[in-house]
Each structure stands twice: as structure tokens, then as C-alpha cells.
């Protein structure tokens, strides 16, 4: 009896095509079966993990208290992985008291020792995974094991070790990184080093301060940037030595650190940095002076308001605008300088910060009206007319509108006449039209008339 496929041989050359078709169908069937089996296996694996997770969650408090023996889950790889995952996730958000309890359990259960062993003896991604877990545990015991990985020839391993040390948030973890930076033996991306040092040093910035002068020129600016981020008053006057560093980036970071730490000599040092030859050092110094909010900074800020760099002028104006109680004196001093660009920058910042709007509201208060009028008149002469004309036409308080009309009449600014004519045409309320017509008449008249009765109305 012949084979069931003997007819294929009779096809001759066409039989090769038929064989190829059958082979393709068989391959597709095998692949499809593999996919189904794999999906069934994965489904079973996920279900098993969920069952174990539910069982562990139900007895979680008993597990932490030691009422469930460690041997019941520690030597089961799946249960051990689940317990560690839950522990590390809770450590991320746990308050201090509970975090202390969770770390104690990490030590007594052997999970900490297990990860330390893996970080020292495993290789490749498994070792990096162990180091990531050690970083999330945030305990000082992990520092020696992670320090050894800093000298690994693999760049990925070194980066993982630096990130893990930074994730611990322990100030001692910064020491091995800083030691290698000062020796020039640690090669890693600057951003990775900067983030790790920031996490480690933000509670004790004094750990970082002694290393900045000793570092090479390639790393000193990065260390100074980190120090500027974490600077606190405890650093005191020790920051002054960085203000005279030969590198401009270090001086700029020193200015930023002085603005945050605010030692006794901060004003004097920042005043010197505000005259630095590099524009971005002056910019940082001006920003720091603005953060001090000290009346003694006014002379320095007025000098920098006339700086050749536009960004320095804008930051100086922003710093001066914060001293709102002295805005009248500041405007007078700026007028004496005769710098048109400086005055424009200051007035624009007063508008942006809302100071002009507050002064407009003060026109309705007889006690504050005199000061407000003096400042607004100076601002008007410097070019702030759109906001004042808008207040004349649309301010909710009628007393402010009337006071604004009197102020504009005293200013003698005839260049406002075209805009006032437009406002008069657009005005709908008869009282508003009378006030604007009186103002136009006052500005056109060579000898201003007594105040019109409608203004008093």
C-alpha cells in the first residue's frame, strides 16, 4: 500500500512547493502552540504570585512582629521576593517610626545580608539589581558593599553604585564618592554624580564643603553647584572662600549658596560678586541679594540695575521691586542716575509684580495717597501710561478714577491726548465722559483751570 503523500512525488517539481507549504503550516502550528503554552504558563505563574501575595498581606503585621517564623518564607524564593518588594515599597513612604521598624526587620530577616552578598559576588544585571535594592533600603550597612562597586571596570556597574549610594540619603555615603572625585579616579556622568551627592548631603552640607577646594577644575564646578543647592546657615562664613575661586562657575555657585545660607558677611561678599567680570556671576549675586530682602542692598542693586547685561538689569529690577516699602526712595535714586533703560526695567517689574496696582488702590486712602501719587507720577514719566489709563477708565473704585484724573492732569503729559480722545469716544457712562473731557481740557490748557466740579462729584 502506498503512502498517503505519494501523490506529491507524482507532481514532480511542483511537489517541492507543496512540501514548502506543509512545512510552513507545521511551523506556524508549532509557534502557535508554543505561544498558547507560554501564555498558560505565565497566567499560572502570575496567579501563583498573587495567591502568595494575598497570603503574605493577610499576615503582614504578624510577620513583622516575628510571630510568623522567618523560616516559613525566607527559603522560598517567591515568598522572599514578595516580602522584599513590599518592604521596599513601604520604606519609600513610611514615616520615621515605621521606617525604623521596617529596617530592623530587614536586618533580622537576612534580606539585607542577602542583597549585600549578591552585590559582591554576582555579575551583570543581577549585581546591579542587588545594588538598586540596597540603595532603597537606606541603611548605613550597605555603604561598604556599594563602595567596592565604585572601582568596578564596568561603567554601568559604577553608575548603579553611585545611584544606590545617593538613594540611601545617608551623609556617610557621599564620602567614598567625594574621595574618588578628589583623586580623579571616579569616571561617571556629571548628572549622576550631582544627583547622588545632592541626596546624600542635603542634611549635612558640611560634609561637602571641605572637598570643594581640593577637587580638580573638571569637578569643582559640579561640587559647587551641589553645595549651592544644599547650603544652610550652619555653613556660616566658610562659604566666603569659594567667592574668590579662580573659576567663574564656582563663584556663581558661591553667590547662590550665600543667598541661601545668609551668613553675617553675605551682603559684603555678594556686593563684591555683583561687580564680577563675568555676567552670570553678577546675575547670581543679584538674585542672592534679592533673596536677602535687606534695605542695605538698595545701593548695590541700583548699580546693577544699570549693568550692561540685560538679564542682570531685569533681575536687579525684580529684587528692587520686592522692597515695596522703599519704592519711592528707589525710584528717586534711579532717576538721579539718569539711565533710561534702568528706569524702564524697574517700572516694568513694578507693573509685573502688581506693585502699581496696589499703589492705585492706595489712591483711595487719604493716608497713603500722597506717597502713591508721587510713585505713580514717577512711573508715568518713565512710560507706564497704559496701566494708568486703564485704571482711569475701568477701575472699580470711583475715588481712584478721580484721583487718577487729577494725577494725570498735574503730570502735563500731552502725549496722552490721542489715547484720552479714544477713551472718551469709547466711554459709555456720562460721569466717566465728563472726567475724561475735564482731563483733556486740563492737558491742552497752558494754564490749568481749577478742578472741574464733575471731578468732585
Secondary structure, DSSP 8 states (H G I E B T S, - for coil): ---TTHHHHHTTTHHHHHHHHHHHHHHHHHHHHHHHHHHHHHHHHHHHHHHHHHHHHHTHHHHHHT-S-THHHHT-HHHHHHHHHHHHHHHHH--HHHHHHHHHHHHHHTHHHHHHHHHHH--HHHHHHHHHHHHHH--GGGHHHHHHHTT-S-HHHHHHHHHHHHHH--TTHHHHHHHHHHHT-----HHHHHHHHHHHHSS-THHHHHHHTTS-HHHHHHHHHHHHHH--GGGGGGGGGGGG-SSHHHHHHHHHHHHHH--TTHHHHHHHHTT-SSHHHHHHHHHHHHHH--GGGHHHHHHHHT-SSHHHHHHHHHHHHH-GGGHHHHHHHHHHHT-HHHHHHHHHHHHHHTHHHHHHHHTTSTTTHHHHHHHHHHHHHTT--HHHHHHHHH-S-HHHHHHHHHHHHHHT-GGGHHHHHHHHHH--SHHHHHHHHHHHHHHH-SS--S--HHHH-
